[in-house]
Amino acid sequence: MEATPGGGLLVSDSRTRAVLRVNPTTMQPDQALPVDGKPLGVGLWGGRVFVGNATANTVDVFGPDGTWQYSFGSGAVPYPSDLAIDHGSGLVFVVAGGTREVKVFDLDGQSLGTIAGPGPDQAGLRAPTGIAVDERRREVLVSDYGEPGVAAAVKIFDYDGNFVAAISGDGDCGALGCSGGFSRPQGIAVDGESRIYLADALLGRILVYDRATGRALAEVGAHVADGGTLRVPLDVVLGRDGQLVVASNGTASLELVP
């Protein structure tokens, strides 16, 4: 999911195999961009729409009118679960879930290398899912499910691939939820004050962290079982006027979270 300059949204819908343009007033789709495959991560630059295609294992690029223009990353981005674009430098960061790496490309699809990958140390990615960029700090933030014995985390790298920090989701997590921490981090967003917004698919809420300290600031939204509107939230973006918009997969809806 990606916010557009006009306050609308771009939302990938793997069921219909399309990227939907969502009207900011009605919060309903008013245009569909067909994708020849399963669309996952989506980004926007200069009117062009960049889509991670999990069927072709490519990033597909569409023009402002929705027509396919070119694809890149073939063989390099197996299962492109998410992507993020630095609009100032024109860098495209892609999570290659199949190889547990973060790949970097320019806007034309030229490979610029790998900045993160699997490994046994704290910097190693176990099961990366979502990605965001903090353009001001020139940092890449990756949400990672972890693995048995290794807690979920948000892992932070600079643009040169140096590991900077991690926010651990370590907590007492079980089948019914967690007491502290997080366990199934999905989409991630960063605001101009470097606050991190993290969707936890299991908890059914958005967790807010301070980037500078790694300290938890708040939990917003709530699972439908607790009287909220979220069930399996997969992504979060800052919409119009800083409003949080959450893609709630379990309810097949977009939800505004105060």
NUVEXVO-998342 format. One record per residue: z, y, x of N, C-alpha, C in turn; residue in one letter. Coordinates in pm, whole numbers, padded with zeros to 5 digits, always signed. Layout:
REM NUVEXVO-998342
ZYXZYXZYXA;...
REM end
This chain:
REM NUVEXVO-998342
+00000-00119+00085+00000+00000+00000+00000+00124+00089M;-00074+00226+00045-00087+00349+00124-00095+00468+00030E;-00025+00575+00063-00034+00698-00014-00159+00775+00028A;-00223+00840-00068-00342+00920-00041-00304+01068-00037T;-00387+01154+00026-00354+01296+00035-00334+01362-00101P;-00398+01313-00205-00385+01373-00337-00264+01326-00415G;-00183+01243-00352-00063+01193-00420-00082+01059-00487G;-00202+01003-00480-00227+00872-00538-00189+00761-00442G;-00230+00641-00476-00195+00525-00395-00315+00433-00380L;-00319+00362-00269-00410+00250-00250-00324+00124-00247L;-00356+00029-00333-00275-00092-00346-00365-00213-00335V;-00335-00303-00243-00413-00426-00233-00364-00525-00337S;-00458-00591-00404-00427-00688-00509-00499-00818-00474D;-00425-00913-00418-00490-01037-00375-00536-01121-00493S;-00474-01103-00609-00515-01182-00726-00656-01145-00770R;-00686-01015-00775-00818-00970-00818-00913-00950-00700T;-00862-00970-00578-00943-00950-00457-01004-00810-00454R;-00917-00713-00464-00962-00574-00466-00851-00484-00413A;-00891-00366-00370-00797-00258-00341-00807-00159-00456V;-00695-00130-00518-00693-00043-00635-00653+00098-00597L;-00729+00195-00649-00690+00335-00637-00606+00370-00761R;-00482+00412-00738-00389+00437-00847-00376+00587-00870V;-00395+00627-00995-00386+00767-01034-00241+00814-01023N;-00214+00927-00956-00076+00972-00937-00008+01019-01065P;-00086+01055-01166-00027+01101-01291+00010+00986-01383T;-00081+00892-01398-00056+00780-01489+00006+00660-01420T;-00003+00655-01287+00041+00540-01208-00033+00413-01249M;-00156+00430-01294-00242+00319-01331-00369+00324-01246Q;-00428+00207-01215-00551+00207-01134-00668+00268-01209P;-00746+00349-01140-00866+00405-01201-00993+00369-01125D;-00977+00292-01016-01094+00244-00942-01055+00120-00864Q;-01145+00025-00852-01122-00096-00775-01229-00110-00667A;-01186-00136-00543-01277-00160-00433-01279-00311-00408L;-01386-00381-00448-01390-00526-00430-01387-00564-00282P;-01311-00669-00251-01300-00720-00115-01346-00865-00116V;-01430-00900-00021-01481-01037-00012-01378-01123+00061D;-01268-01150-00007-01159-01226+00052-01027-01179-00003G;-00918-01222+00060-00782-01188+00015-00734-01063+00087K;-00722-00948+00016-00679-00825+00082-00528-00822+00099P;-00483-00776+00216-00340-00762+00242-00310-00618+00280L;-00283-00591+00408-00251-00454+00449-00365-00359+00424G;-00329-00233+00395-00431-00132+00367-00390+00000+00431V;-00489+00074+00480-00465+00205+00541-00580+00298+00509G;-00560+00426+00538-00660+00528+00503-00672+00626+00619L;-00797+00659+00653-00822+00762+00753-00954+00830+00721W;-00949+00962+00703-01071+01039+00683-01157+00990+00569G;-01097+00941+00462-01173+00890+00349-01210+00744+00360G;-01200+00688+00479-01230+00546+00498-01106+00461+00468R;-01127+00349+00403-01019+00258+00366-01026+00135+00456V;-00917+00104+00523-00907-00009+00614-00824-00118+00546F;-00878-00239+00540-00814-00347+00465-00805-00473+00551V;-00684-00528+00561-00668-00657+00626-00716-00767+00534G;-00815-00845+00579-00875-00950+00499-00825-01085+00551N;-00737-01152+00473-00675-01277+00518-00766-01397+00503A;-00877-01381+00435-00975-01489+00423-01068-01489+00544T;-01122-01372+00577-01213-01360+00691-01138-01338+00822A;-01007-01306+00814-00927-01272+00932-00991-01156+01009N;-01019-01051+00934-01077-00930+00988-01009-00809+00925T;-01041-00694+00979-01012-00567+00911-01144-00514+00859V;-01153-00497+00729-01275-00448+00665-01260-00299+00635D;-01366-00225+00659-01363-00080+00641-01463-00040+00533V;-01414+00040+00437-01494+00085+00324-01504+00237+00326F;-01619+00288+00279-01638+00431+00270-01568+00491+00149G;-01571+00625+00135-01505+00691+00023-01556+00644-00113P;-01681+00597-00118-01736+00551-00246-01708+00402-00271D;-01633+00340-00180-01596+00200-00199-01693+00099-00141G;-01799+00144-00076-01896+00051-00017-01848+00004+00120T;-01870-00126+00146-01834-00181+00277-01916-00115+00386W;-01851-00079+00497-01920-00017+00610-01926-00109+00732Q;-01813-00164+00773-01812-00255+00888-01679-00329+00889Y;-01673-00434+00971-01552-00512+00989-01525-00528+01138S;-01399-00552+01172-01366-00575+01313-01245-00668+01322F;-01220-00715+01444-01105-00800+01470-01129-00947+01451G;-01253-00988+01427-01281-01130+01406-01232-01213+01524S;-01148-01314+01495-01093-01398+01601-00968-01343+01666G;-00936-01217+01638-00821-01152+01703-00707-01123+01608A;-00733-01125+01477-00628-01087+01381-00612-01194+01273V;-00577-01317+01310-00554-01418+01206-00439-01377+01115P;-00466-01381+00986-00373-01340+00881-00320-01198+00907Y;-00406-01096+00886-00366-00955+00906-00279-00907+00791P;-00148-00938+00799-00058-00914+00686-00034-00767+00658S;-00045-00682+00759-00024-00539+00736-00090-00461+00848D;-00115-00334+00821-00170-00246+00923-00118-00105+00902L;-00122-00027+01009-00078+00113+01003-00167+00195+01094A;-00195+00319+01054-00286+00405+01129-00212+00531+01172I;-00221+00563+01301-00174+00692+01351-00287+00791+01329D;-00268+00883+01236-00376+00972+01196-00408+01077+01301H;-00313+01107+01389-00339+01203+01494-00421+01148+01607G;-00390+01026+01649-00459+00967+01764-00569+00870+01723S;-00576+00834+01594-00680+00743+01549-00661+00601+01597G;-00536+00558+01609-00507+00422+01650-00475+00337+01527L;-00527+00215+01525-00503+00122+01414-00421+00006+01467V;-00301-00011+01413-00210-00118+01454-00212-00226+01346F;-00237-00350+01385-00254-00460+01290-00158-00573+01323V;-00082-00618+01223+00001-00737+01240-00088-00860+01223V;-00100-00939+01329-00173-01066+01323-00068-01175+01303A;-00041-01207+01176+00067-01302+01148+00042-01440+01204G;-00084-01479+01212-00117-01613+01260-00081-01637+01405G;-00082-01532+01486-00046-01545+01627+00081-01469+01661T;+00144-01407+01559+00270-01334+01575+00255-01221+01679R;+00149-01142+01659+00120-01033+01751+00094-00904+01674E;+00101-00793+01746+00054-00665+01694-00061-00620+01782V;-00179-00608+01722-00300-00570+01793-00329-00422+01768K;-00397-00359+01864-00432-00217+01853-00583-00202+01867V;-00640-00119+01779-00783-00090+01780-00803+00060+01765F;-00922+00106+01805-00958+00242+01767-01025+00238+01630D;-01062+00352+01578-01114+00359+01441-01248+00288+01424L;-01319+00269+01534-01447+00198+01529-01431+00048+01545D;-01307+00003+01566-01282-00139+01579-01280-00192+01720G;-01285-00102+01818-01278-00146+01957-01136-00188+01990Q;-01120-00309+02045-00988-00359+02077-00928-00282+02194S;-00801-00242+02177-00729-00170+02281-00611-00252+02334L;-00602-00377+02289-00500-00464+02345-00394-00506+02245G;-00289-00565+02299-00177-00618+02223-00050-00549+02269T;+00031-00500+02175+00153-00431+02217+00279-00512+02188I;+00269-00620+02112+00387-00703+02085+00340-00843+02053A;+00424-00941+02083+00387-01079+02058+00508-01169+02056G;+00486-01301+02044+00597-01395+02035+00670-01407+02169P;+00793-01451+02160+00871-01472+02282+01015-01505+02250G;+01088-01559+02348+01226-01602+02324+01328-01489+02332P;+01287-01373+02384+01384-01265+02403+01393-01178+02279D;+01471-01073+02285+01493-00986+02170+01365-00918+02124Q;+01273-00894+02215+01149-00825+02180+01047-00918+02116A;+01064-01048+02130+00965-01142+02080+00959-01147+01929G;+00839-01154+01875+00819-01160+01731+00821-01305+01685L;+00898-01331+01579+00907-01466+01525+00818-01483+01403R;+00830-01395+01307+00749-01401+01185+00727-01260+01134A;+00643-01182+01203+00622-01042+01164+00550-01031+01031P;+00588-00931+00952+00530-00915+00820+00473-00775+00799T;+00556-00672+00809+00514-00536+00780+00514-00448+00903G;+00448-00332+00893+00438-00241+01008+00429-00098+00960I;+00484-00007+01039+00472+00137+01015+00468+00206+01150A;+00415+00327+01151+00416+00406+01273+00493+00535+01250V;+00570+00573+01350+00636+00703+01352+00555+00788+01449D;+00465+00870+01394+00372+00945+01479+00445+01047+01565E;+00553+01102+01515+00626+01203+01592+00690+01141+01716R;+00748+01025+01700+00814+00958+01812+00718+00866+01888R;+00597+00847+01836+00498+00756+01894+00559+00616+01909R;+00607+00567+01796+00668+00435+01793+00607+00351+01681E;+00606+00221+01704+00560+00123+01606+00680+00041+01561V;+00699+00030+01430+00811-00044+01375+00758-00168+01302L;+00812-00284+01335+00763-00411+01280+00878-00483+01212V;+00859-00521+01086+00959-00603+01019+00930-00750+01050S;+01038-00824+01078+01025-00960+01128+01125-01049+01055D;+01075-01154+00990+01162-01248+00917+01261-01319+01007Y;+01232-01331+01137+01313-01414+01224+01281-01560+01204G;+01375-01646+01242+01358-01791+01229+01498-01853+01231E;+01509-01983+01203+01642-02043+01206+01714-02015+01337P;+01832-01957+01325+01909-01922+01443+01882-01784+01498G;+01778-01718+01448+01743-01582+01492+01735-01492+01369V;+01818-01390+01364+01825-01304+01246+01697-01225+01227A;+01670-01192+01101+01561-01098+01071+01592-00964+01137A;+01487-00885+01160+01507-00759+01231+01389-00665+01207A;+01415-00537+01232+01308-00439+01251+01300-00415+01401V;+01184-00442+01460+01167-00428+01604+01077-00308+01632K;+01119-00229+01730+01054-00100+01756+00996-00101+01897I;+00869-00061+01906+00798-00056+02033+00735+00082+02049F;+00716+00126+02173+00636+00246+02192+00489+00208+02195D;+00403+00309+02202+00260+00283+02192+00205+00206+02313Y;+00281+00202+02422+00238+00125+02539+00286-00020+02534D;+00358-00055+02427+00404-00191+02412+00542-00218+02468G;+00612-00114+02513+00746-00133+02563+00844-00150+02447N;+00932-00249+02457+01033-00269+02355+01136-00158+02364F;+01165-00095+02250+01256+00020+02250+01392-00016+02190V;+01389-00079+02073+01515-00108+02004+01490-00207+01893A;+01598-00259+01836+01590-00345+01720+01704-00313+01626A;+01674-00320+01497+01778-00312+01395+01791-00451+01337I;+01903-00514+01360+01920-00654+01320+01959-00663+01173S;+01904-00762+01106+01942-00788+00968+02055-00889+00959G;+02120-00915+01073+02223-01017+01077+02331-00989+00973D;+02350-01084+00885+02451-01074+00781+02475-01211+00725G;+02562-01221+00629+02591-01350+00567+02492-01371+00455D;+02377-01431+00486+02269-01446+00390+02255-01591+00345C;+02241-01610+00215+02221-01743+00159+02116-01740+00051G;+02105-01847-00024+02001-01857-00126+02015-01754-00236A;+02138-01706-00258+02161-01611-00367+02167-01467-00321L;+02147-01443-00191+02148-01305-00144+02229-01291-00017G;+02263-01168+00017+02332-01139+00141+02452-01051+00115C;+02553-01067+00200+02662-00970+00201+02651-00896+00334S;+02581-00784+00331+02553-00712+00454+02421-00757+00514G;+02355-00666+00582+02231-00699+00650+02115-00721+00554G;+02009-00786+00605+01892-00818+00524+01834-00949+00575F;+01749-01010+00493+01701-01143+00532+01550-01161+00518S;+01486-01088+00428+01343-01105+00407+01275-00967+00409R;+01272-00903+00527+01212-00769+00536+01061-00775+00522P;+01008-00690+00437+00864-00687+00414+00809-00550+00455Q;+00759-00474+00356+00700-00344+00387+00802-00246+00443G;+00753-00153+00522+00839-00059+00591+00771+00077+00594I;+00849+00183+00583+00797+00319+00587+00894+00406+00666A;+00841+00517+00720+00922+00611+00798+00891+00751+00749V;+00995+00835+00730+00969+00972+00687+00972+01067+00806D;+00956+01197+00780+00949+01296+00886+01077+01316+00961G;+01188+01267+00907+01318+01274+00975+01352+01142+01042E;+01253+01055+01055+01270+00924+01117+01371+00836+01044S;+01381+00855+00914+01455+00758+00833+01363+00641+00802R;+01417+00521+00809+01340+00399+00789+01372+00343+00650I;+01267+00311+00576+01280+00252+00442+01224+00110+00449Y;+01308+00012+00416+01272-00127+00434+01286-00203+00303L;+01177-00268+00260+01182-00351+00140+01231-00490+00177A;+01337-00536+00110+01386-00672+00131+01349-00755+00009D;+01261-00852+00030+01208-00929-00082+01314-01015-00150A;+01413-01061-00074+01516-01146-00133+01620-01062-00208L;+01666-00954-00146+01769-00872-00209+01717-00795-00329L;+01586-00767-00330+01529-00690-00440+01572-00545-00438G;+01573-00485-00320+01610-00345-00308+01550-00286-00180R;+01563-00154-00167+01514-00083-00049+01633-00040+00034I;+01630-00072+00161+01738-00037+00253+01694+00081+00337L;+01783+00176+00358+01751+00298+00433+01835+00301+00560V;+01768+00324+00674+01836+00326+00803+01804+00455+00877Y;+01897+00495+00961+01874+00607+01053+01813+00552+01181D;+01693+00600+01214+01623+00549+01332+01701+00575+01460R;+01763+00692+01473+01827+00729+01599+01946+00639+01631A;+02021+00601+01528+02143+00525+01551+02133+00379+01506T;+02033+00348+01422+02024+00215+01365+02124+00191+01254G;+02192+00296+01212+02297+00282+01112+02239+00278+00972R;+02293+00190+00888+02251+00185+00748+02300+00310+00676A;+02209+00373+00601+02243+00495+00529+02262+00472+00380L;+02181+00386+00323+02186+00368+00178+02110+00244+00137A;+02135+00200+00014+02053+00100-00054+02007+00162-00184E;+01876+00159-00210+01823+00220-00332+01741+00117-00408V;+01733+00139-00541+01667+00041-00624+01758-00079-00643G;+01722-00165-00736+01804-00283-00763+01718-00394-00819A;+01764-00517-00798+01697-00635-00852+01709-00636-01004H;+01610-00693-01070+01613-00699-01217+01736-00775-01266V;+01784-00871-01188+01902-00946-01228+02027-00858-01231A;+02020-00745-01159+02132-00652-01155+02106-00528-01241D;+02006-00537-01329+01975-00426-01416+01873-00329-01360G;+01813-00362-01245+01713-00274-01185+01572-00311-01228G;+01474-00266-01149+01334-00287-01184+01258-00368-01079T;+01326-00412-00973+01257-00476-00861+01280-00626-00860L;+01172-00699-00834+01180-00842-00809+01077-00875-00703R;+01122-00924-00591+01037-00954-00475+00956-00829-00435V;+01023-00721-00398+00948-00604-00350+00882-00634-00216P;+00752-00605-00209+00675-00639-00089+00637-00518-00005L;+00641-00400-00063+00601-00283+00015+00666-00158-00042D;+00677-00056+00042+00733+00071+00000+00659+00183+00073V;+00627+00290+00001+00565+00407+00061+00633+00532+00007V;+00616+00640+00082+00661+00771+00035+00546+00834-00042L;+00564+00848-00171+00460+00903-00256+00471+01053-00269G;+00424+01105-00382+00424+01248-00406+00568+01304-00404R;+00586+01417-00335+00715+01485-00325+00824+01396-00265D;+00783+01302-00179+00881+01217-00113+00938+01107-00199G;+00884+01088-00319+00932+00983-00408+00898+00846-00349Q;+00993+00754-00352+00966+00619-00306+00892+00541-00413L;+00781+00478-00373+00706+00391-00463+00712+00250-00404V;+00748+00155-00488+00769+00018-00443+00673-00075-00516V;+00606-00161-00441+00524-00267-00500+00615-00385-00528A;+00643-00408-00657+00732-00516-00699+00647-00635-00740S;+00637-00732-00649+00546-00845-00672+00590-00931-00789N;+00719-00953-00804+00767-01040-00909+00749-00987-01049G;+00733-00855-01060+00706-00794-01192+00564-00742-01202T;+00484-00762-01095+00344-00717-01091+00332-00572-01132A;+00415-00486-01068+00417-00346-01107+00449-00257-00987S;+00417-00129-01004+00460-00026-00910+00579+00045-00972L;+00684+00060-00895+00806+00119-00947+00845+00243-00866E;+00882+00350-00934+00935+00468-00871+01085+00450-00854L;+01133+00469-00731+01274+00446-00702+01336+00579-00660V;+01435+00628-00734+01498+00758-00699+01580+00748-00572P;
REM end
